[in-house]
Amino acid sequence: MLSGKYAWIWNWEHSSDGNAHAVARQLLSAGFRGCFIKSDDGGHPFGLTWNLDRTREVVRCLHNEGLLVMFWGYVYGQAGSFYGDQKLGWEQEAAMAVRALTDLGGDGYIADAEIEFESLPRPGQTARDYLTRIKTAVPNARLFYSPFAQPHYHRAFPYDVFNEYCEAAFPMAYSGSMFPVGTQYYRPDRGEEAARRSYLDWCASGLPANMWQPAGDSVAIAPHSTTPKELLDFARLAISYGASCLSWWVYEYADQNLWAAIREVDLGGDSMPDLAVVEQRVSASELRELSRALRDSVIADLTRGDLVVGFAGPQDLRRVLHRKDGSVVGVIEQTPS
């Protein structure tokens, strides 16, 4: 499993003026393990990576400083991309991932897959075709993906397929976007709440908890700016939930106060206690009562095919319930100390 702190880089030339040595110094001073550089969008190269030789020089420089370099691309799975005059599909997007892993020298590749995948006629099959094409070309490829923060709002997205092929997911739990300042959604604890809602929703949707390695925001520009305290609150709660890899969007929009806050984040801190699995009988109505009774709880829909999933979790108790026959529920909770 990937571990450490990472910075998302969108436009390389706007990140420390595109100076690889300066980028390396900034990352190392804040204790980063590496960075995620945008390499493609909809099957086309993006920014830095239009210049193959320069990209390789950047990667060599960062590698020489002991940093990992992952590339990422925005993938649509269909004809539709940032460069609207040439519509390319998943085949070209897979080719861009292979290019990033081979020609560009990347240590891994991240598929930034969002709303477009949900509108595909067969999102699961398209995702499988796309990921299989990459793995066939580069069998030892380290693959990751970055979806929306709360899966239950995106039920058509093929999380299960991406989880099958990828090492981890980097859900975009951006407090500045989830709870914008000046709106009815704003809340003063939004840094912590972004991590909490994303994690609880992830688990309630039946997705593997160890795949959840959230991306937070490090944006100092309105209207989606975040504060150092919100950044630290997000990181502390994510680590308490067991995250071993944290990343922040985005390098070029962070100011020195946010860099200083990230420097304080210690991924070697304590995580949640080990979990034990027990079983108990509980009805759907009792499950709803449990949800209402516990603070900061989330309950997913109680009908997901033959599997019922519920989640309730204040900081001192976490329970995930799975029911297949209508009566037996598996309850996962903290092991008593």
N, C-alpha and C positions, 0 to 999 in steps of 0.2 A: 504494500500500500504506500502511495506517495505520502510523504510527510514534510512538514516545514511550512514556511511562509512564502507566498508568491505574489508578485505584482502583475496585474493585467496591463498590457501595453496595447493601445489601440492604434495610434499614429506614431510610428517610431520617430519621425523627424521632429515631432513636438515633445519628445521625451528627452530632456537634457540636451536639446538641440541635435538629437541623433548621434551624440558622442557616446560610443560604446563604453569607453573607459569611465566617463562620468556616470553613466547608468549603473555600471558595476559598482562604483564607489557608493552611490546612493543606496543600492540594494544591500550591499554588505554592511554598511553603517547601521541599517535598520534590522540586521539579522535575517535577511531573506535567504532562502535556499535557491531561488531562481526566479524566472519570470515567464509569462505567457505572452508571446508576441503574435499579433494578428498577421496571418499569412495569406488569407484568401477570403473571397466573398462570392458565393454562388457559382463556384467553378472557375473564377478568375483570380489571378494574383492580386494582392492588395498592398499598397504602400511600398514599404521597403523591399518586399519580395519580387517586385517587378525586375529588380537588379540582382541577379543570381550571385554574382561575384561579391557585391557589397554585403549581401545577406550572409554569405559564408564567412566573410571577415568579421562581421558582428558576432556571429555564433562562436567563432574561434576565440575572439576576445573574451566573451563572457565565460566560455569553457575554461580558458586559461586562468580566470579568477576563481574557478571552482564552482561556478553557478550552473544550474540546469536551465536549459532553454526548451520550453514547450511552445509549439506553434498552435494557433487556433484559427478556425474559420467559421464564418456564418454559413450554415447550410440550410437549404430550402427543401431539398428532396424533389424538386420539380422545376419547371422552367420559370424562373423569376429570380432576379438577382439585383445587386446594387448597381451593376452596370446594365441599365435597361435596354440598350440597343442590341445586346447579344444574350439571348435566353438559353442558359445551359441547365442540364438536369443533374441527377444524382451521380451519374457516371463520371462527369467532369469534376464534381465535388470530391468524389473518391480519389480521382487522379491528383487533385490538389493536396489531399492528405498524404498520399504516397510520396509526392514531391517534397512535402515538408519533412517527412521522416527519412528520406533518402538524399535527394539532391541538396536540400538546405541544411541537413545535419541536425535536425531536431531530436530531442530526447523523448518526445512524445507528442501526441496530437489531441486537441480538444475540439469536439464538434459543438459549436454553439447552435443548438437546435431549439427553435421556439415555435411560434404560432403557426408557421407555414406547414409544419409536419402534421398538425392536427386536421388540416383541411384536405389532406391527400385522400384519394379513393381507398388506398390500402396502406395506411401509415406504417403498420407493423412490417409488412412485406418490403416496403421501400427501405425502411431502416435496416432490415436484415440484408437486403441486397447491397446497400451502401457499405455497411460494416464488413460484410463478407468479402467484398471486393478489396477493401483495404488490407484485411488480415491475410488474404490469399497472396497479395503482392508483398506484404511485409509481415510474415508470421509472428515475429517477436515484437510487433508494434505495441507500444504502451498507449492505449486509447482511453479517453475520458470524454465526458459530455457535460454541458452546462444548460440545464433546463430552467423553467420558471420555479419560483420558490415554493409555491403551494400546489401540489399535484391535483388536489380535488377540484380545482378550477379548470383543469386541463385533462379531462378523462380520456380524450381520444389520443393523447400523446403516447407513443409506444415505449414507456419507461422500461417494461420488462425486457424488450429486445436490446435496448441500450445497456441495461444492467448486465445482460448476458455477455456482451462483448467488451465492456469497459471496466476498468479497474475501480473507478469512483465517479461520482457525480458532483458537480459544483453548482448547486442551486443558487440562483441569483437573489439572495436575501438582502436586498438593498433597502435600508431603513429610510433613506431619503425619497425613494420611489414608492415604497409601501405606505409611508405616513408623511406625505409632503407638508412642509410648513405652510401655514395660511389656509389649510383646508380642514374640512370636518374630520378627516382621518388622522390628523396630527395627534401625537401623544408624546409626552415628555420622556417616556421610557422606551422610545421607539427602537433604539439600538438593541436592547435586550429583547424586545417584543418581536423584532424581525427574525432573530434567531429562534425564539421560542415557537412562533407560529409555523415557521418553515419546518422545524424538526418534528413538531407534533403532527403536522399535516402529512409529512413524509411517512412517518410511522403508521398513522391512521389509515393511510392509503395502501398499507401492506407492503411497502418497499423496504429493503434491507437497511437497517439503521447504520451499519458500518459503511454503506455507500455514500452517506450524507456527509459531505465535506464542503461546507457552504462558502460562497463568495460574498463578502461584505462590500460596502462602499467607502471610498476614500476621496470624496469629491468636495472641493472647497468652493464650488461655483453654484450660485442660486439658479433655479429654485430647488434643486435636489441636493443641496449641500448637507454634509454631516459634520458633527463636532467630534473632537478627540474623545470626550466622555462617551458619546454614543458608539464610537468605534470600539472603545475598550469594553463597554458593556456587552456589545455583540460578541466580541472575541471570548470574553470570560464565560459567557453562557454556552457558546458553541463548544468550547473546550470541556466544560463540565458535562456536556452531552456525549463526549467521546471523540470529537473531531480531532484528527491528528494533522490535518492539512487545512490551512486557511489562506484565502487569497483575497485581494482587494482590487476593486474597479474604481479608479483607474490611475495609472502612474502619472500621466500628464496633467491631471486635474487635482492632484494632492498638493497641499502646501506644507510648509515646514512643521506646523503644529500637528498635522495628521501623520507626517513621517515620524515625529517624535513619539506620538501615541503608539504607532505600530511597533516602534523599537521596544516599547514596554511589554508587548505581548509575548508571553512565555508559553510555548506549546509543551513544555515539560511539566506543566502543572497537573494537579489532581484531576481525575476524570470521575464520572459517576461510578458508584460501587458496582461490583460484578453482579450480574443478573441471574436469578434462578427462575425456573419454570415450574409452575404448579397448575393444578386444574380445579375448577369449582363449577357448580351449576348456577346458571344465572339466566333469567329471562330477558327478552328485549326491553320490557318495561323497567326491570331492575337496572339494566345497563344505562337507560336514560336517566334514572334516578341517581345512579353513581356519577354520571356526567354532571348533573345539576349540583350534586353535593360537593364536588371537588373544585377547588379554585383553579383558574387558568386551564380549564379542561377543553378538549376538543373531541367531538364524536363524529365519526364519518357516517355516511349513509349505511343503514343496516342491511342493505341488499346489494351484494356484489356477486351475482351468480350464486354458487353454492357456498360461498365463503362470506361470513359476516365479520367485519372488522370494526372494532371500536377502540378509542384511545382516551385515557383520562390521565392527566399528569401535572399536578403542582410540583414544585421543586423537591418535596420530600417523598413523593410517591409517583411511580410510573407504572401504568398497567396497559398492556395491549391485549385485546381479547379477540380470539378467532373462533367462530362457531360454524360448523359444517352441518350438523344435524338438528340444530334448533335448541339444543339443551346443554351441550358440553362446551365450555369456553376455556381456552388456555389463557391464563393470567400471568403476565411477566411483571415482576416487581423487584424492588431492591432486596438483596439478601440482608437479613437482619445482622447487625454487627454484634 
